[in-house]
Amino acid sequence: MELLQKLSKDLQERKEAALLGGGCDKIAAQHERGLLTARERIEKFADAGSFMELGMLNTSDVKGTEHKSYGDGLIIGVGKVNGRSAVIQAGDKTVFAGTEGAVHMRKSKSIHEFAVKNGLPMFALHEGGGLRMPDGMGSDGFSDKLFPREMLTVHRQVPTMTSILGDSFGGPTWTAVSSDFVTQLQGTCMAIAGPRMLELANGQRMIPEELGGVDIHNRFTGQIDDDGATEEECFDQMKTFFSYMPQNSGERPQMRRTNDDPYRLVDEVFNILPQQNNRVYDMKKIIETIVDDGIFYEYQRKFGKGLITSFAHLNGHVVGIIANQPNQFAGAPGPHECQKATEFICLCDSYHIPLIFLHDTPGFRISSEAEKAKMPTKIMVWNQALALSTVPKISVVIRKSIGAAYGNMCGPGMGGDLVVAWPSAEINFTGPEVGVNVVFGRELARSENPSEERKKLLELWSFDSSPYKAAAKHLIDDVIQPNETRKFLCQSLEYLLTSKREKSERLLATWPTGI
């Protein structure tokens, strides 16, 4: 008994030392930067008292570093998030700046495999400096520290969510861009390598935020889905996203209880849609009127703003909404919007989330810049994802749906289960103004009164763009009353989410997490 008590005391002392990670001075330095430590983050993020840490007594395998490398820069374990079991890991900046040594990488691999094997969602609260030097130097030091295969072949078997909470290079960046959802703390950097290495490599000098700050990712890369002013805000964003996800790919997302009548009329839409078809409005107001309790969560809200991608509920069912945004670029998708749509379709199809499309677009945003950004490829990649998706898809033409964009928004023949239109819908290859200018441009240039001539040509060019011709030939399924849109969508889901269709075939689960 005395021996066991002695051993227990020794264990307690070891664990108390391990809780300090890289030591009190390193913890104080983290606090001085206004940041939490890895364990403090987990304590705030996980449900109170639920976290069970694994690998607390790990240390670096480099001799002489044992007592200053507890955890080897990574804290891992299992816990509960909003009552749901999950794997949680956090980079520990107090140990060698959160860099990755052999033990660190072994821990990451094991917890990843544990999550997939047990169908547990994964959360990463990350910051860190990439591969540790000199541990990774030399052919023998580097050859077993390349990209982890388990990260490359997860195939969306479990939802993965990452917060970038401090400057992150290498491993934390790879984790983030491979995740289903990424949020980043404002004022931090996420990039392949840090400014110092960049300067040494090619002489470029820049501050971290110019290299990989939230503005860079929101405006140019789309590698984050949200950002927060505080760590707590980032945590809340991850939890909100998680609330729309299933526990794993073998389940559908949980139903949400609501007292919102699924057949409620949405008369508000009559005041939202402008009387003139060339006036802009906020499509988010339309979405708000349609969904349960007016609640939706926008995915990639600051990237590709001409297209809205959001999660919501309809009669308790989780749905993904893809909608043109008329108050941004008139709702015309460009390269970023194409990328955004493709990623969202893959995400929803992988986790059995039906898709709702709301059209109001004058066509694609074409330009020389768009061509340089591979616009034709991005349009077709979006279409390929749409064609391979097997979740129920419902398409509603609110106002304009012009040219090829009509197809990308799941128009007729593009795999939608139901395609309907409001009576305000305009469907055509191109708008009459554009058509006249293209076909009669030279003639108008030679005309003595081009304005009057254009007016006459527009009258001759007045093809019927209303939805009724398409409805008459059963090219679309119906023309619906605008205020019955919520009723139509909720009723449609009742009939589409059969035992045969309630789960996707997950043909897009292996699609790369970026394009």
C-alpha positions in Angstrom: 0.0 0.0 0.0 2.8 2.4 0.9 4.5 1.6 -2.4 1.3 2.3 -4.4 0.8 5.6 -2.6 4.4 6.6 -3.4 3.9 5.7 -7.1 0.6 7.6 -7.1 2.2 10.7 -5.6 5.0 10.5 -8.3 2.3 10.3 -11.0 0.5 13.3 -9.6 3.7 15.3 -9.6 4.5 14.3 -13.2 1.0 15.3 -14.3 1.1 18.6 -12.4 4.4 19.4 -14.2 2.8 18.3 -17.5 0.0 20.8 -17.1 2.5 23.6 -17.3 3.6 22.5 -20.8 6.7 24.6 -21.7 6.7 26.2 -18.3 5.3 29.2 -16.4 7.4 31.8 -18.4 6.0 30.5 -21.7 2.4 30.6 -20.3 2.9 34.2 -19.2 4.3 35.1 -22.6 1.2 33.7 -24.2 -1.1 35.7 -21.9 0.9 38.8 -22.6 0.0 38.4 -26.3 -3.6 38.4 -25.3 -4.0 34.7 -26.1 -5.1 31.7 -24.2 -3.0 28.5 -23.8 -4.0 25.3 -25.4 -5.6 23.8 -22.3 -7.4 27.1 -21.5 -8.9 27.0 -25.0 -10.1 23.5 -24.6 -11.6 24.3 -21.1 -13.5 27.2 -22.6 -14.6 25.3 -25.7 -15.6 21.9 -24.4 -18.6 21.3 -22.1 -17.6 21.8 -18.5 -15.8 18.8 -17.0 -16.2 16.6 -20.2 -12.6 16.7 -21.6 -10.5 13.6 -21.2 -6.9 14.3 -22.2 -4.8 11.6 -23.9 -1.0 11.7 -24.1 -0.5 14.2 -21.2 2.9 12.7 -20.3 4.2 12.8 -23.9 7.5 14.6 -24.3 9.8 15.3 -27.2 12.0 12.3 -28.2 15.1 14.6 -28.4 17.3 13.9 -25.4 17.6 16.6 -22.8 14.2 18.2 -23.6 12.0 16.0 -21.6 11.2 18.4 -18.8 10.4 21.4 -21.1 8.4 19.6 -23.8 5.4 18.0 -22.0 2.7 17.2 -24.6 5.3 17.9 -27.4 3.3 21.0 -28.6 -0.1 19.3 -29.0 -2.9 18.6 -26.5 -5.4 15.9 -27.6 -8.4 14.1 -26.2 -12.1 13.5 -26.3 -14.9 15.6 -24.8 -18.3 16.9 -25.5 -19.4 20.0 -27.5 -22.9 21.1 -26.9 -23.6 17.7 -25.5 -22.2 15.8 -28.4 -19.0 13.6 -28.2 -16.1 14.8 -30.2 -12.3 14.7 -30.6 -10.5 17.9 -29.7 -6.9 18.9 -30.3 -5.1 22.2 -29.6 -1.6 23.4 -30.6 0.4 24.3 -27.5 2.5 27.4 -28.3 4.4 27.1 -25.0 6.3 24.1 -26.2 8.8 24.9 -28.9 6.4 27.5 -30.4 3.9 24.7 -31.2 6.1 23.2 -33.8 5.8 19.6 -34.8 8.3 16.9 -33.7 8.0 13.1 -34.1 5.9 12.6 -31.0 3.6 15.5 -31.9 2.9 14.0 -35.3 2.4 10.6 -33.9 -0.2 12.0 -31.5 -2.0 13.9 -34.3 -2.1 10.7 -36.4 -3.5 8.6 -33.5 -6.3 11.0 -32.5 -7.3 11.4 -36.2 -7.6 7.6 -36.6 -9.5 7.4 -33.3 -12.0 9.9 -34.5 -12.7 8.2 -37.8 -12.8 4.7 -36.3 -15.4 5.8 -33.7 -17.4 8.2 -35.9 -16.5 11.3 -33.8 -16.3 14.9 -35.2 -12.9 16.6 -35.0 -12.2 20.0 -33.7 -8.8 21.7 -33.9 -7.9 24.8 -31.9 -4.7 25.7 -33.7 -1.6 27.8 -33.8 1.9 26.7 -34.4 5.1 27.1 -36.4 5.2 24.1 -38.7 7.8 21.3 -38.8 10.3 21.6 -35.9 14.0 22.3 -36.7 16.4 20.6 -36.4 14.2 17.5 -35.8 13.1 17.5 -39.4 16.5 18.2 -40.9 18.4 15.6 -43.0 17.0 12.7 -45.1 16.4 10.5 -42.0 14.8 13.4 -40.0 12.5 14.5 -42.9 11.4 11.3 -44.7 8.9 10.2 -42.1 7.4 13.7 -41.5 5.7 14.4 -44.8 1.9 15.0 -45.2 0.0 12.6 -43.0 -1.9 10.0 -45.1 -4.9 9.9 -42.7 -5.5 13.6 -43.4 -5.4 13.0 -47.1 -7.9 10.1 -47.1 -10.5 11.1 -44.5 -13.1 11.5 -47.3 -15.4 13.5 -45.1 -16.2 10.5 -42.9 -16.6 12.9 -39.9 -17.1 16.7 -39.8 -13.8 18.5 -39.3 -13.7 22.0 -37.9 -10.6 24.2 -37.3 -10.0 27.6 -35.6 -6.8 29.4 -36.4 -6.1 31.2 -33.1 -2.5 32.4 -33.6 0.1 32.6 -36.3 0.0 29.2 -38.0 2.4 27.7 -40.6 2.9 24.2 -41.9 0.8 21.6 -40.0 -1.9 23.9 -38.6 -2.4 25.3 -42.1 -2.6 21.9 -43.7 -5.2 20.9 -41.1 -7.2 24.0 -41.7 -7.4 23.9 -45.5 -8.3 20.2 -45.2 -11.2 20.9 -42.9 -14.9 21.2 -43.6 -15.1 24.5 -41.7 -12.3 27.1 -40.8 -12.6 30.2 -38.8 -9.6 32.5 -38.1 -8.9 35.0 -35.3 -8.5 38.5 -36.6 -4.9 39.7 -36.4 -3.4 36.2 -37.0 -1.7 34.7 -40.0 -2.3 31.4 -41.7 0.2 30.5 -44.5 2.6 27.8 -45.7 5.6 29.5 -44.0 6.2 32.6 -41.9 7.5 36.0 -43.0 11.0 35.2 -41.8 11.3 32.1 -44.0 9.7 34.0 -46.9 12.3 36.7 -46.7 15.1 34.2 -46.5 13.7 32.2 -49.4 13.0 35.0 -51.9 13.7 38.4 -50.3 10.0 39.3 -49.9 9.3 41.3 -46.8 5.8 41.6 -45.3 4.0 41.5 -42.0 2.1 38.3 -41.1 -1.4 39.7 -41.8 -0.3 40.8 -45.3 0.8 37.2 -45.9 -2.1 35.3 -44.6 -4.5 37.5 -42.5 -8.2 37.2 -42.6 -8.6 39.9 -45.2 -6.3 37.9 -47.6 -8.4 34.8 -47.2 -11.8 36.5 -47.3 -11.0 38.5 -50.4 -8.7 36.3 -52.4 -8.3 32.6 -51.3 -11.6 31.5 -49.7 -9.5 29.3 -47.4 -11.5 30.4 -44.3 -15.2 30.3 -43.9 -15.6 32.9 -41.1 -13.5 35.0 -38.8 -13.8 36.4 -35.3 -12.6 39.3 -33.3 -12.1 37.1 -30.2 -11.3 33.5 -29.5 -14.8 33.1 -28.0 -16.4 34.4 -31.2 -14.4 31.8 -33.2 -15.5 29.0 -30.8 -19.2 30.1 -31.2 -18.8 30.0 -35.0 -17.5 26.5 -34.9 -20.3 25.4 -32.6 -22.9 27.0 -34.8 -21.6 25.3 -37.9 -21.5 22.0 -35.9 -25.1 22.4 -35.1 -26.0 21.8 -38.8 -23.7 18.8 -39.1 -24.4 15.1 -38.4 -22.1 13.2 -36.0 -20.6 11.4 -38.9 -21.3 10.4 -42.5 -23.4 7.5 -41.5 -26.1 9.8 -40.0 -28.3 12.6 -41.2 -28.1 16.0 -39.3 -30.3 16.2 -36.3 -33.8 17.6 -36.7 -34.5 20.9 -34.9 -37.7 21.4 -33.0 -39.7 24.5 -34.1 -43.1 25.9 -33.7 -42.8 27.7 -37.0 -45.7 26.6 -39.2 -44.2 24.9 -42.3 -47.1 26.1 -44.4 -46.8 29.7 -43.2 -47.4 32.3 -46.0 -44.5 34.7 -46.5 -46.3 37.8 -47.6 -43.2 39.9 -46.7 -41.6 38.9 -50.0 -44.0 41.3 -51.9 -42.3 44.2 -50.2 -38.8 42.9 -50.6 -38.7 42.3 -54.3 -38.4 45.7 -56.1 -41.1 46.7 -58.6 -38.4 47.4 -61.2 -36.5 44.4 -62.4 -33.2 46.3 -62.6 -33.2 47.4 -58.9 -31.1 45.6 -56.3 -32.3 44.1 -53.1 -30.8 41.9 -50.3 -31.5 38.2 -51.0 -30.8 37.5 -47.3 -34.2 39.1 -46.5 -35.9 36.6 -48.8 -34.1 33.7 -47.1 -34.9 35.0 -43.6 -38.7 35.0 -44.4 -38.6 31.5 -45.8 -36.6 29.5 -43.2 -37.6 28.3 -39.8 -37.7 31.1 -37.2 -35.8 33.4 -39.6 -32.5 31.8 -38.5 -29.7 30.9 -41.0 -25.9 30.7 -40.8 -23.9 32.1 -43.7 -21.0 30.0 -44.9 -18.0 32.0 -46.4 -20.0 35.2 -45.9 -17.0 37.5 -46.9 -15.8 35.5 -49.9 -17.5 35.5 -53.3 -20.2 37.9 -52.2 -22.2 37.6 -55.4 -23.4 34.2 -54.1 -24.9 33.3 -50.7 -24.2 29.9 -49.3 -26.0 29.2 -46.0 -27.3 26.6 -43.6 -30.9 26.8 -42.3 -33.8 24.6 -41.3 -37.1 24.0 -43.1 -39.7 22.2 -41.0 -36.9 21.1 -38.8 -34.7 19.6 -41.6 -31.2 21.0 -42.1 -30.9 22.4 -45.6 -28.1 24.1 -47.6 -29.1 27.2 -49.5 -27.3 28.5 -52.6 -28.7 31.9 -53.7 -27.6 34.7 -56.0 -27.1 38.1 -54.2 -28.4 40.9 -56.4 -26.8 43.7 -54.2 -23.3 42.4 -55.1 -22.3 42.4 -58.7 -26.1 42.2 -59.6 -25.9 38.6 -58.5 -23.5 37.6 -61.3 -21.1 34.8 -60.2 -17.4 35.2 -60.9 -14.5 32.8 -60.2 -14.8 33.1 -56.4 -18.5 32.4 -56.5 -17.9 29.3 -58.6 -15.3 28.0 -56.2 -17.7 28.7 -53.2 -20.6 26.9 -54.9 -18.6 23.9 -55.7 -17.2 23.5 -52.2 -20.6 24.0 -50.6 -22.3 21.4 -52.9 -19.5 18.9 -52.0 -20.0 19.6 -48.3 -23.8 19.3 -48.3 -23.8 16.2 -50.5 -21.2 14.5 -48.2 -23.3 15.0 -45.1 -26.8 14.3 -46.5 -28.0 18.0 -46.5 -30.7 18.8 -49.2 -29.9 21.8 -51.4 -32.2 24.8 -52.2 -31.3 27.1 -55.1 -32.7 30.6 -55.3 -32.1 32.3 -58.7 -31.6 36.0 -59.4 -28.7 36.4 -61.8 -28.0 38.2 -65.1 -25.5 35.5 -66.0 -21.8 35.0 -65.2 -19.5 37.9 -64.5 -17.2 37.7 -67.5 -14.0 39.7 -67.9 -10.3 39.3 -68.8 -9.6 38.9 -65.1 -12.1 36.1 -64.9 -10.6 34.3 -67.9 -7.1 34.5 -66.2 -8.7 32.9 -63.1 -9.9 29.9 -65.3 -13.5 30.9 -65.3 -14.6 28.3 -67.9 -13.0 25.6 -65.9 -14.6 26.9 -62.6 -18.1 27.0 -64.2 -17.8 23.4 -65.4 -16.3 22.1 -62.1 -19.4 23.6 -60.4 -21.5 21.8 -62.9 -19.6 18.5 -62.4 -20.2 18.8 -58.6 -23.9 19.5 -59.2 -24.2 16.5 -61.6 -22.6 14.1 -59.1 -24.6 15.3 -56.1 -27.4 12.9 -55.0 -29.1 14.9 -52.2 -32.6 16.3 -53.0 -32.3 19.5 -54.9 -35.1 22.1 -55.3 -34.7 25.2 -57.5 -36.7 28.4 -57.3 -36.3 31.2 -60.0 -37.1 34.4 -58.1 -36.3 37.0 -60.8 -33.7 36.8 -63.5 -31.9 33.6 -64.5 -30.0 34.3 -67.6 -27.6 32.2 -69.8 -25.4 29.4 -68.5 -25.9 30.6 -64.9 -29.5 29.2 -65.2 -27.9 25.8 -65.5 -25.3 26.2 -62.7 -28.1 27.3 -60.3 -29.7 23.9 -60.9 -32.0 24.8 -63.8 -33.9 22.2 -65.9 -31.9 19.1 -66.9 -29.2 19.8 -64.2 -30.3 17.1 -61.7 -32.8 19.1 -59.7 -35.8 17.2 -58.3 -38.1 20.2 -58.7 -37.6 23.4 -60.6 -40.2 26.2 -60.2 -40.5 29.9 -60.7 -42.2 33.0 -59.3 -44.3 34.9 -61.8 -41.6 37.6 -61.8 -39.1 35.2 -63.3 -37.2 36.1 -66.5 -35.5 33.1 -68.2 -33.5 33.6 -71.4 -30.1 33.0 -73.1 -29.3 36.7 -72.6 -31.1 39.9 -71.7 -32.7 41.7 -74.7 -30.4 44.8 -74.3 -27.4 42.6 -74.6 -28.8 40.6 -77.5 -29.7 43.7 -79.5 -26.2 45.2 -78.9 -24.4 42.0 -80.0 -26.5 41.3 -83.1 -27.2 44.9 -84.2 -24.2 46.7 -82.8 -22.7 47.8 -86.1 -26.1 48.8 -87.5 -26.8 50.9 -84.4 -23.4 52.6 -84.7 -24.2 53.7 -88.2 -27.7 54.9 -87.3 -28.6 58.6 -87.3 -30.8 58.0 -84.3 -29.4 55.0 -82.4 -31.6 55.5 -79.4 -34.8 55.3 -81.4 -33.5 52.5 -83.5 -32.6 50.5 -80.4 -36.1 51.0 -79.0 -37.6 49.5 -82.2 -35.2 46.6 -82.2 -36.0 45.8 -78.6 -39.7 45.6 -79.5 -38.8 43.2 -82.4 -36.5 41.3 -80.0 -39.0 40.9 -77.3 -38.9 37.1 -76.8 -41.2 35.9 -74.0 -38.8 35.5 -71.0 -41.7 34.9 -68.6 -41.8 31.4 -67.0 -45.1 30.5 -68.6 -43.8 29.1 -71.9 -41.4 26.9 -70.0 -44.2 25.8 -67.7 -46.5 25.1 -70.6 -44.0 22.7 -72.2 -43.2 21.1 -68.8 -39.7 22.4 -68.9 -40.2 23.6 -65.4 -42.5 22.0 -62.8 -44.7 24.9 -61.9 -45.1 28.7 -61.4 -45.8 29.3 -57.7 -47.2 32.2 -55.7 -44.2 34.0 -54.1 -45.8 34.0 -50.7 -46.2 30.2 -50.9 -42.5 29.6 -51.3 -41.9 28.3 -47.7 -45.0 26.0 -48.0 -43.8 24.7 -51.3 -40.2 24.0 -50.0 -41.4 22.3 -46.8 -44.0 20.2 -48.6 -41.5 19.2 -51.2 -39.0 18.0 -48.6 -41.7 15.9 -47.0 -42.0 14.0 -50.3 -38.3 13.9 -51.3 -36.8 12.8 -48.0 -37.9 9.2 -48.5 -36.1 6.2 -47.0 -34.4 5.9 -50.4 -33.3 9.6 -50.7 -32.8 10.7 -47.1 -29.1 9.8 -47.4 -26.8 10.9 -50.2 -24.7 8.3 -52.1 -21.8 10.5 -51.1 -20.2 10.5 -54.5 -18.6 13.9 -53.7 -17.1 12.8 -50.3 -13.7 12.1 -52.0 -13.7 15.5 -53.8 -10.7 17.6 -52.7 -11.5 20.2 -50.0 -10.3 23.0 -52.3 -10.3 23.7 -56.0 
